[in-house]
Amino acid sequence: MFQYKCLNPISQTGLGLFGDDYKQTEEMNDADAVLVRSAKMHDMELPENVKVIARAGAGVNNIPVDVCAEKGIVVFNTPGANANGVKELVLAGMLLASRDIVGGIEWVAHEEDKEHIDKLAEKQKKQFAGCEISGKKLGIIGLGAIGAMVANSATHLGMEVYGYDPFISIDAAWNLSRTIKHSKSLDEIYSQCDYITIHVPLTDNTRKMIDKEAFTKMKDGVVLLNFARDLLVDEDALVEALDSGKVKKYVTDFANATVAGRPGILVTPHLGASTEESEENCAVMAVKEVRDFLENGNIKNSVNFPNCDMGTCVAVGRITIAHKNIPNMISQFTKILGSEGLNIADMTNKSRGGYAYTIIDLESAASKEALDELRAIEGVSKVRVIK
């Protein structure tokens, strides 16, 4: 029996995929798995029994990923599950920034002379006029699941699309329309594009990547959209760029004291993935990842351990080992198993940065003595018996 704890409301469409061998708990000390959306986990104690954390979404800034890796806790996210929901909001953001649609709606709602509003509207509408996005140049920084979707959709709206992503995956590249221009530098995006949208994760390298220097390279009157992470933009430099007219509009999904209510900025309250479909898709993917990990030991879409998959175990036994990516680990594992008379039927080892993960199928069940010896190896953080 596995137990899981939800730190945020998780769609029942996903939770319903847990079988009879799973039970929800409110106690972290009893949980094998934790499912989370936005709850901040950095100050939480993570008991020894927690084996996996699944983020029903893409960003994992609310999870202490490095601490989890040290403890052998595998952290999953759900890349692409909410991509369409975010894509649609980005497209809406471009349209809202192109014409003063919000201003027009507010004028109608607050105009006191409702009896003659039809005639007044004809006189007032010119102050809310704008431009069309068809024929404009859109620069997309980051061509992952969301960025690629935005790029393809924008081409169908008649936009000339530039994409920049030095780390683009093969799958993402195949999914891109052939009409999209692949920029080799951010400077090309900045200098050429009328609209720029950011779709990169927040890391030490990307924090405040849109800074004063970046703004100086942009076209006058550029529209900047940020539905990725607020800290990607240096907001002090942004305010200067808005005041000078360099930036026409800033559209963001992240409300804070700097941007809320400021002229030239359109702020939504983190609605990117707030659709029924996105929440269901994220929950379904998260639960499937958790089940495959707990039941088979397989890893897919982890942010702190490598992908590692040996399917369903057909041997007598299977163990998994989370450990440091250092020399002599595999030889120590095999020596201990061999000394206990355990024959290896199959094995795979994958590494990612400073950490590695090993799945071993055995022709007989591992003894307690062998498991204790494996756990005692320096650099081993967690050993699990799958079967």
Sine and cosine of phi, psi and omega as CSV:
sin_phi,cos_phi,sin_psi,cos_psi,sin_omega,cos_omega
0.00,0.00,0.84,-0.54,0.08,-1.00
-0.99,-0.16,0.53,-0.85,0.05,-1.00
-0.85,-0.53,0.60,-0.80,0.00,-1.00
-0.75,-0.66,0.51,-0.86,0.02,-1.00
-0.86,-0.52,0.71,-0.71,0.06,-1.00
-0.97,-0.23,0.87,-0.49,0.03,-1.00
-0.99,0.11,-0.30,0.95,0.08,-1.00
-0.70,-0.71,0.27,-0.96,0.11,-0.99
-0.88,0.48,0.79,-0.61,0.01,-1.00
-0.89,-0.46,0.68,-0.74,-0.06,-1.00
-0.81,0.58,0.72,-0.70,0.03,-1.00
-0.91,0.41,-0.37,0.93,0.07,-1.00
-0.86,0.51,-0.61,0.79,0.05,-1.00
-0.99,0.17,-0.74,0.67,-0.04,-1.00
-0.87,0.49,-0.47,0.88,0.02,-1.00
-0.91,0.41,-0.25,0.97,0.02,-1.00
-0.99,0.16,-0.22,0.98,0.12,-0.99
-0.94,0.34,0.73,-0.68,-0.05,-1.00
-1.00,0.09,-0.22,-0.97,-0.03,-1.00
-0.92,0.39,-0.29,0.96,-0.01,-1.00
-1.00,0.09,0.14,0.99,-0.03,-1.00
-0.84,-0.55,0.57,-0.82,0.02,-1.00
-0.63,-0.78,0.70,-0.72,0.04,-1.00
-0.98,0.17,0.64,-0.77,0.01,-1.00
-0.75,-0.67,0.43,-0.90,0.09,-1.00
-0.99,-0.14,-0.12,0.99,-0.06,-1.00
-0.99,-0.17,0.88,-0.48,0.04,-1.00
-0.87,0.49,-0.55,0.83,-0.03,-1.00
-0.92,0.40,-0.31,0.95,0.01,-1.00
-0.98,-0.18,-0.13,0.99,-0.17,-0.99
-1.00,0.09,0.74,-0.68,0.19,-0.98
-1.00,0.09,-0.54,0.84,-0.06,-1.00
-0.74,-0.67,0.52,-0.85,0.06,-1.00
-0.82,-0.57,0.76,-0.65,0.09,-1.00
-0.94,-0.35,0.71,-0.71,-0.14,-0.99
-0.56,-0.83,0.50,-0.87,0.15,-0.99
-0.92,-0.38,-0.98,0.20,-0.10,-1.00
-0.91,-0.41,-0.10,0.99,-0.04,-1.00
-0.85,0.53,0.69,-0.73,-0.01,-1.00
-0.99,0.11,0.83,-0.56,-0.12,-0.99
-0.95,-0.31,-0.03,1.00,-0.13,-0.99
-0.88,0.48,-0.50,0.87,-0.02,-1.00
-0.98,-0.18,0.13,0.99,-0.01,-1.00
-1.00,0.08,0.59,-0.81,0.14,-0.99
-0.98,0.20,0.72,-0.69,0.00,-1.00
-0.93,-0.36,0.98,-0.21,-0.05,-1.00
-0.90,0.45,0.30,-0.95,-0.03,-1.00
-0.86,0.51,-0.52,0.85,-0.09,-1.00
-0.96,0.28,-0.31,0.95,0.02,-1.00
-0.94,0.34,0.85,-0.53,-0.07,-1.00
-0.95,-0.31,-0.45,0.90,-0.11,-0.99
-0.48,-0.88,0.60,-0.80,0.12,-0.99
-0.83,-0.55,0.79,-0.62,0.02,-1.00
-0.90,-0.43,0.85,-0.53,0.05,-1.00
-1.00,-0.05,0.89,-0.45,0.03,-1.00
-0.98,0.20,0.96,0.28,-0.07,-1.00
0.32,-0.95,-0.09,-1.00,-0.08,-1.00
-1.00,-0.10,-0.77,0.63,-0.07,-1.00
-0.95,0.32,0.59,-0.81,-0.03,-1.00
-0.81,-0.59,0.43,0.90,-0.01,-1.00
-0.92,0.40,-0.31,0.95,0.02,-1.00
-1.00,0.04,0.06,1.00,-0.05,-1.00
-0.87,-0.49,0.71,-0.71,0.04,-1.00
-0.98,0.22,0.98,0.20,-0.16,-0.99
-0.86,0.52,-0.70,0.71,-0.04,-1.00
-0.92,0.39,-0.64,0.77,0.05,-1.00
-0.88,0.47,-0.66,0.75,0.02,-1.00
-0.89,0.46,-0.68,0.74,0.02,-1.00
-0.87,0.49,-0.67,0.74,0.02,-1.00
-0.88,0.48,-0.57,0.82,-0.02,-1.00
-1.00,0.05,-0.09,1.00,-0.04,-1.00
0.99,0.16,0.29,0.96,0.04,-1.00
-1.00,0.00,0.85,-0.52,-0.03,-1.00
-0.99,0.11,0.77,-0.64,0.01,-1.00
-0.94,-0.33,0.83,-0.55,0.04,-1.00
-0.96,-0.27,0.44,-0.90,0.29,-0.96
-0.79,-0.61,-0.05,-1.00,-0.08,-1.00
-0.81,-0.58,0.94,0.34,-0.08,-1.00
-0.88,0.47,0.75,-0.66,0.06,-1.00
1.00,0.03,-0.28,0.96,-0.08,-1.00
-0.92,0.40,-0.52,0.86,0.00,-1.00
-0.94,-0.33,0.24,0.97,-0.14,-0.99
-0.88,0.47,-0.66,0.75,-0.05,-1.00
-0.92,0.40,-0.63,0.78,0.02,-1.00
-0.88,0.48,-0.68,0.73,0.02,-1.00
-0.93,0.36,-0.67,0.74,0.01,-1.00
-0.82,0.57,-0.72,0.69,-0.03,-1.00
-0.89,0.46,-0.60,0.80,0.01,-1.00
-0.95,0.33,-0.56,0.83,0.07,-1.00
-0.89,0.45,-0.70,0.71,0.02,-1.00
-0.89,0.45,-0.65,0.76,0.06,-1.00
-0.89,0.46,-0.64,0.77,0.01,-1.00
-0.88,0.48,-0.65,0.76,0.04,-1.00
-0.89,0.45,-0.67,0.74,0.00,-1.00
-0.92,0.40,-0.66,0.75,0.01,-1.00
-0.91,0.42,-0.54,0.84,0.00,-1.00
-0.98,0.17,-0.36,0.93,-0.06,-1.00
-0.98,0.19,-0.57,0.82,0.07,-1.00
-0.78,-0.63,0.40,-0.92,0.00,-1.00
-0.99,0.11,0.90,0.43,-0.02,-1.00
-0.90,0.43,-0.69,0.73,0.00,-1.00
-0.89,0.47,-0.70,0.72,0.02,-1.00
-0.88,0.48,-0.64,0.77,0.02,-1.00
-0.91,0.41,-0.68,0.74,0.03,-1.00
-0.89,0.46,-0.69,0.72,-0.02,-1.00
-0.92,0.40,-0.59,0.81,0.03,-1.00
-0.89,0.46,-0.72,0.70,0.01,-1.00
-0.88,0.48,-0.68,0.73,-0.06,-1.00
-0.91,0.41,-0.54,0.84,-0.11,-0.99
-0.97,-0.23,-0.11,0.99,0.03,-1.00
-0.92,0.40,0.82,-0.57,-0.10,-1.00
-0.98,0.20,-0.49,0.87,-0.05,-1.00
-1.00,0.06,0.95,0.31,-0.05,-1.00
-0.92,0.39,-0.46,0.89,-0.05,-1.00
-0.90,0.45,-0.60,0.80,-0.03,-1.00
-0.93,-0.36,0.39,0.92,-0.12,-0.99
-0.91,0.41,-0.45,0.89,0.00,-1.00
-0.90,0.43,-0.66,0.75,0.02,-1.00
-0.96,0.28,-0.63,0.78,0.03,-1.00
-0.90,0.45,-0.61,0.80,-0.02,-1.00
-0.87,0.49,-0.63,0.77,0.00,-1.00
-0.90,0.43,-0.52,0.86,0.02,-1.00
-0.98,0.17,-0.55,0.84,-0.12,-0.99
-1.00,0.01,-0.34,0.94,-0.20,-0.98
-0.88,0.47,-0.45,0.89,-0.06,-1.00
-0.90,0.44,-0.43,0.90,0.00,-1.00
-0.96,0.28,-0.21,0.98,0.01,-1.00
-0.95,-0.30,0.12,0.99,-0.04,-1.00
-0.94,0.35,0.32,-0.95,0.00,-1.00
-0.42,-0.91,-0.60,-0.80,-0.03,-1.00
-0.79,-0.61,0.24,-0.97,0.08,-1.00
-1.00,-0.02,0.44,-0.90,0.01,-1.00
-1.00,0.01,-0.32,0.95,0.05,-1.00
-0.88,0.48,0.74,-0.67,-0.02,-1.00
1.00,0.02,-0.17,0.98,0.03,-1.00
-1.00,0.09,0.32,-0.95,-0.01,-1.00
-0.99,-0.12,0.80,-0.59,0.01,-1.00
-0.92,-0.38,0.81,-0.58,0.08,-1.00
-0.97,-0.24,0.78,-0.63,-0.02,-1.00
-0.89,-0.45,0.87,-0.49,0.02,-1.00
-0.99,-0.16,0.96,-0.28,-0.05,-1.00
0.97,-0.23,0.92,-0.39,-0.07,-1.00
-0.91,-0.42,0.76,0.65,0.13,-0.99
-0.98,0.18,-0.45,-0.89,-0.07,-1.00
-0.85,0.53,-0.73,0.68,-0.05,-1.00
-0.96,0.27,-0.75,0.66,-0.02,-1.00
-0.84,0.55,-0.66,0.75,0.00,-1.00
-0.91,0.41,-0.64,0.77,0.03,-1.00
-0.90,0.43,-0.69,0.73,0.04,-1.00
-0.87,0.50,-0.70,0.72,-0.03,-1.00
-0.87,0.50,-0.76,0.65,-0.04,-1.00
-0.90,0.43,-0.67,0.75,-0.01,-1.00
-0.91,0.40,-0.62,0.79,-0.03,-1.00
-0.91,0.42,-0.55,0.83,0.04,-1.00
-0.90,0.45,-0.59,0.81,0.01,-1.00
-0.95,0.31,-0.30,0.95,0.07,-1.00
-1.00,-0.03,0.11,0.99,0.08,-1.00
1.00,0.05,0.23,0.97,-0.01,-1.00
-1.00,0.05,0.47,-0.88,0.12,-0.99
-1.00,-0.05,0.91,-0.41,-0.21,-0.98
-0.96,-0.27,0.76,-0.65,0.11,-0.99
-0.92,-0.39,0.72,-0.70,0.02,-1.00
-0.83,-0.56,0.68,-0.73,0.05,-1.00
-0.80,-0.60,0.85,-0.52,0.07,-1.00
-0.29,-0.96,0.99,-0.14,-0.03,-1.00
-0.93,0.37,-0.22,0.97,-0.04,-1.00
-0.91,-0.42,0.43,0.90,-0.07,-1.00
-0.86,0.51,0.69,-0.73,0.00,-1.00
-0.98,0.18,0.33,-0.94,0.02,-1.00
-0.88,0.47,-0.68,0.74,0.00,-1.00
-0.87,0.48,-0.70,0.71,0.00,-1.00
-0.89,0.45,-0.65,0.76,0.00,-1.00
-0.89,0.46,-0.66,0.75,0.02,-1.00
-0.90,0.44,-0.53,0.85,-0.07,-1.00
-0.99,0.13,-0.14,0.99,-0.04,-1.00
-0.99,0.14,0.60,-0.80,0.10,-0.99
-0.89,0.46,0.60,-0.80,-0.02,-1.00
-0.94,0.34,-0.20,0.98,0.01,-1.00
-0.99,0.15,-0.18,0.98,-0.04,-1.00
-0.97,0.23,0.75,-0.66,-0.01,-1.00
-1.00,0.08,0.79,-0.61,-0.03,-1.00
-1.00,0.00,0.96,-0.29,0.00,-1.00
-0.98,0.21,0.62,-0.78,-0.01,-1.00
-1.00,-0.07,-0.11,0.99,0.01,-1.00
-0.47,-0.88,0.40,-0.92,0.10,-1.00
-0.91,0.41,-0.52,0.85,-0.01,-1.00
-0.85,0.52,-0.59,0.81,0.02,-1.00
-0.91,0.40,-0.65,0.76,0.06,-1.00
-0.87,0.49,-0.76,0.65,-0.06,-1.00
-0.87,0.49,-0.69,0.72,-0.15,-0.99
-0.99,0.15,-0.39,0.92,-0.14,-0.99
-0.97,-0.23,-0.43,0.90,-0.28,-0.96
-0.99,-0.16,0.63,-0.78,0.05,-1.00
-0.99,0.13,-0.49,0.87,0.04,-1.00
-0.78,-0.62,0.66,-0.75,0.04,-1.00
-0.74,-0.68,0.78,-0.63,0.02,-1.00
-0.81,-0.59,0.66,-0.75,-0.13,-0.99
-0.96,-0.27,0.76,-0.65,0.00,-1.00
-0.62,-0.79,0.88,0.48,0.01,-1.00
-0.81,-0.59,0.41,-0.91,0.07,-1.00
-0.96,0.30,0.36,-0.93,0.06,-1.00
-1.00,0.06,0.90,-0.43,0.07,-1.00
-0.73,-0.68,0.05,-1.00,0.06,-1.00
-0.87,0.49,-0.51,0.86,-0.03,-1.00
-0.98,0.17,-0.44,0.90,-0.05,-1.00
-0.98,-0.19,-0.17,0.99,0.00,-1.00
-0.86,0.52,0.83,-0.56,-0.03,-1.00
0.81,0.58,0.61,0.80,0.02,-1.00
-0.92,0.39,-0.49,0.87,0.10,-1.00
-1.00,0.01,1.00,0.02,-0.12,-0.99
-0.91,-0.41,-0.17,-0.99,-0.06,-1.00
-0.85,0.52,-0.66,0.75,0.01,-1.00
-0.90,0.44,-0.66,0.75,0.02,-1.00
-0.89,0.46,-0.68,0.73,-0.02,-1.00
-0.89,0.46,-0.61,0.79,-0.02,-1.00
-0.90,0.43,-0.41,0.91,-0.02,-1.00
-1.00,0.06,-0.20,0.98,-0.07,-1.00
-0.99,0.14,0.36,-0.93,0.08,-1.00
-0.92,0.39,0.51,-0.86,0.09,-1.00
-0.91,0.42,0.69,-0.72,0.00,-1.00
0.98,0.17,0.35,0.94,0.00,-1.00
-0.93,0.37,0.49,-0.87,0.12,-0.99
-0.95,-0.30,0.82,-0.57,-0.02,-1.00
-0.93,-0.36,0.75,-0.66,0.02,-1.00
-0.87,-0.50,0.71,-0.71,-0.01,-1.00
-0.71,-0.71,0.98,-0.18,0.06,-1.00
-0.89,-0.45,0.40,0.92,-0.02,-1.00
-0.97,-0.24,-0.95,0.32,0.04,-1.00
-0.47,-0.88,0.68,-0.74,-0.08,-1.00
-0.89,0.45,-0.55,0.83,-0.09,-1.00
-0.97,0.25,0.01,1.00,0.10,-0.99
-0.95,0.31,-0.35,0.94,-0.04,-1.00
-0.93,-0.37,0.75,-0.66,0.13,-0.99
-0.97,0.25,0.98,-0.22,-0.16,-0.99
-0.95,0.30,-0.43,0.91,0.10,-1.00
-0.91,0.41,-0.70,0.72,0.05,-1.00
-0.92,0.40,-0.57,0.82,0.03,-1.00
-0.88,0.47,-0.72,0.69,-0.01,-1.00
-0.87,0.50,-0.66,0.75,0.05,-1.00
-0.88,0.48,-0.67,0.74,-0.03,-1.00
-0.92,0.39,-0.57,0.82,0.07,-1.00
-0.93,0.37,-0.70,0.71,-0.02,-1.00
-0.89,0.45,-0.55,0.84,-0.03,-1.00
-1.00,0.10,-0.21,0.98,-0.04,-1.00
1.00,-0.01,-0.05,1.00,0.05,-1.00
-0.86,0.51,-0.70,0.72,0.05,-1.00
-0.97,-0.25,0.81,-0.58,0.02,-1.00
-0.98,0.20,-0.74,0.67,-0.01,-1.00
-0.59,-0.81,0.57,-0.82,0.15,-0.99
-0.86,-0.51,0.84,-0.55,0.00,-1.00
-0.91,-0.42,0.85,-0.53,-0.07,-1.00
-0.67,-0.75,0.45,-0.89,0.01,-1.00
-0.98,-0.19,0.24,0.97,-0.12,-0.99
-0.79,-0.61,0.97,-0.25,-0.03,-1.00
-0.99,0.17,0.72,-0.70,0.16,-0.99
-0.43,-0.90,0.06,-1.00,-0.12,-0.99
-0.89,0.45,-0.46,0.89,-0.04,-1.00
-0.96,0.29,-0.66,0.75,-0.15,-0.99
-0.99,-0.16,-0.42,0.91,-0.11,-0.99
-0.90,0.44,0.83,-0.56,0.08,-1.00
0.97,0.23,0.07,1.00,-0.05,-1.00
-0.99,0.12,0.69,-0.72,0.04,-1.00
-0.84,0.55,0.67,-0.74,0.02,-1.00
1.00,0.03,-0.05,1.00,-0.02,-1.00
-0.86,-0.52,0.79,-0.61,0.10,-0.99
-0.96,-0.26,0.86,-0.51,-0.09,-1.00
-0.86,-0.50,0.78,-0.62,0.15,-0.99
-0.94,-0.33,0.51,-0.86,-0.11,-0.99
-1.00,0.09,0.91,0.41,0.05,-1.00
0.80,0.60,0.85,0.52,-0.05,-1.00
-0.99,-0.14,-0.01,1.00,-0.13,-0.99
-0.72,0.69,-0.78,0.62,-0.04,-1.00
-0.96,-0.28,0.26,0.97,-0.05,-1.00
-1.00,0.06,0.89,0.45,0.16,-0.99
-0.79,-0.61,0.45,-0.89,0.01,-1.00
-0.86,0.52,-0.64,0.77,-0.04,-1.00
-0.92,0.39,-0.69,0.72,0.00,-1.00
-0.89,0.45,-0.71,0.71,-0.02,-1.00
-0.89,0.45,-0.63,0.78,0.04,-1.00
-0.92,0.39,-0.71,0.71,-0.01,-1.00
-0.88,0.48,-0.69,0.72,0.00,-1.00
-0.90,0.44,-0.68,0.73,-0.02,-1.00
-0.91,0.42,-0.68,0.73,0.01,-1.00
-0.88,0.48,-0.74,0.68,-0.01,-1.00
-0.90,0.43,-0.66,0.75,-0.01,-1.00
-0.88,0.47,-0.71,0.71,-0.02,-1.00
-0.91,0.42,-0.65,0.76,0.03,-1.00
-0.89,0.45,-0.65,0.76,0.03,-1.00
-0.90,0.44,-0.70,0.71,0.00,-1.00
-0.89,0.45,-0.71,0.70,-0.03,-1.00
-0.89,0.46,-0.71,0.71,-0.02,-1.00
-0.90,0.44,-0.57,0.82,0.01,-1.00
-0.95,0.30,-0.76,0.65,-0.05,-1.00
-0.93,0.37,-0.63,0.78,-0.10,-0.99
-1.00,0.05,-0.54,0.84,-0.07,-1.00
-0.86,-0.51,-0.23,0.97,-0.02,-1.00
0.99,0.13,0.08,1.00,-0.06,-1.00
-0.99,0.14,0.51,-0.86,0.01,-1.00
-0.85,-0.53,0.79,-0.61,0.12,-0.99
-0.59,-0.81,0.76,-0.65,0.00,-1.00
0.94,0.34,0.58,0.81,0.12,-0.99
-0.99,0.11,0.50,-0.86,0.04,-1.00
-0.98,-0.21,-0.11,0.99,0.00,-1.00
-0.77,-0.63,-0.10,1.00,0.09,-1.00
-0.73,-0.68,0.36,-0.93,-0.04,-1.00
-0.96,0.28,0.43,-0.90,0.19,-0.98
-0.89,0.46,0.72,-0.70,-0.06,-1.00
-0.44,-0.90,0.88,-0.48,-0.16,-0.99
-0.63,-0.78,0.84,-0.54,0.12,-0.99
-0.84,-0.54,0.39,0.92,0.06,-1.00
0.90,0.43,-0.42,-0.91,0.04,-1.00
-1.00,0.09,0.68,-0.73,-0.04,-1.00
-0.94,0.33,0.81,-0.58,0.07,-1.00
-0.94,-0.33,-0.07,1.00,0.04,-1.00
-0.99,0.11,0.00,-1.00,0.00,-1.00
-0.93,0.37,-0.65,0.76,-0.06,-1.00
-0.65,-0.76,0.38,-0.93,0.10,-0.99
-0.59,-0.81,0.72,-0.70,0.13,-0.99
-0.80,-0.59,0.45,-0.89,0.08,-1.00
-0.81,-0.58,0.55,-0.84,-0.04,-1.00
-0.73,-0.68,0.85,-0.52,0.14,-0.99
-0.99,-0.12,0.79,-0.62,-0.12,-0.99
-0.42,-0.91,0.15,-0.99,0.06,-1.00
-0.94,0.34,0.51,-0.86,0.03,-1.00
-1.00,0.02,0.98,0.22,-0.04,-1.00
-0.74,-0.67,0.35,-0.94,-0.04,-1.00
-0.89,0.45,0.44,-0.90,0.18,-0.98
0.98,0.22,0.16,0.99,0.01,-1.00
-0.95,0.30,-0.76,0.65,-0.07,-1.00
-0.88,0.48,-0.66,0.75,-0.02,-1.00
-0.90,0.43,-0.56,0.83,0.05,-1.00
-0.93,0.38,-0.65,0.76,0.02,-1.00
-0.87,0.49,-0.77,0.64,-0.08,-1.00
-0.93,0.37,-0.55,0.84,0.03,-1.00
-0.90,0.43,-0.69,0.72,0.01,-1.00
-0.90,0.43,-0.72,0.70,-0.01,-1.00
-0.90,0.43,-0.64,0.77,0.01,-1.00
-0.91,0.41,-0.63,0.78,-0.01,-1.00
-0.92,0.38,-0.39,0.92,0.05,-1.00
-1.00,-0.03,0.10,1.00,0.02,-1.00
0.97,0.25,0.41,0.91,-0.02,-1.00
-0.99,-0.17,0.86,-0.51,-0.02,-1.00
-1.00,-0.05,0.71,-0.70,-0.02,-1.00
-1.00,0.07,0.84,-0.54,0.03,-1.00
-1.00,0.08,-0.57,0.82,0.00,-1.00
-0.30,-0.95,0.42,-0.91,-0.03,-1.00
-0.37,-0.93,0.57,-0.82,0.15,-0.99
-0.62,-0.78,0.57,-0.82,0.01,-1.00
-0.70,-0.71,0.78,-0.62,0.03,-1.00
-0.77,-0.64,0.48,-0.88,0.00,-1.00
-0.77,-0.64,0.41,-0.91,0.06,-1.00
-0.49,-0.87,0.94,-0.34,-0.04,-1.00
0.87,0.50,-0.80,-0.60,-0.06,-1.00
-1.00,0.05,0.04,1.00,-0.08,-1.00
-0.80,-0.60,0.41,-0.91,-0.02,-1.00
-0.63,-0.78,0.22,-0.98,-0.06,-1.00
-0.57,-0.82,0.73,-0.69,-0.05,-1.00
-0.80,-0.60,0.75,-0.66,0.11,-0.99
-0.93,-0.38,0.77,-0.64,-0.03,-1.00
-0.78,-0.63,0.85,-0.53,0.12,-0.99
-0.99,-0.12,0.72,-0.70,-0.11,-0.99
-0.88,-0.47,0.47,-0.88,0.02,-1.00
-0.99,0.11,-0.10,0.99,0.12,-0.99
-0.50,-0.87,0.35,-0.94,-0.08,-1.00
-0.92,0.40,0.62,-0.79,0.01,-1.00
-0.95,0.32,0.68,-0.74,0.00,-1.00
-0.99,0.17,0.33,-0.94,0.04,-1.00
-0.87,0.48,-0.61,0.79,-0.01,-1.00
-0.88,0.47,-0.69,0.72,0.00,-1.00
-0.90,0.43,-0.67,0.74,0.00,-1.00
-0.90,0.44,-0.66,0.75,0.03,-1.00
-0.90,0.44,-0.63,0.78,0.03,-1.00
-0.91,0.41,-0.64,0.76,0.03,-1.00
-0.89,0.45,-0.68,0.73,-0.01,-1.00
-0.91,0.41,-0.42,0.91,-0.05,-1.00
-0.99,0.13,-0.18,0.98,-0.01,-1.00
-0.92,0.39,0.74,-0.67,0.03,-1.00
-0.90,0.44,0.79,-0.61,-0.03,-1.00
0.97,-0.23,-0.21,0.98,0.05,-1.00
-1.00,0.01,0.79,-0.61,-0.04,-1.00
-0.97,-0.25,-0.51,0.86,-0.01,-1.00
-0.39,-0.92,0.72,-0.69,0.09,-1.00
-0.86,-0.51,0.78,-0.62,-0.02,-1.00
-0.83,-0.56,0.59,-0.80,0.14,-0.99
-0.99,-0.15,0.92,-0.40,0.00,-1.00
-1.00,0.09,-0.61,0.79,-0.05,-1.00
-0.48,-0.88,0.00,0.00,0.00,0.00
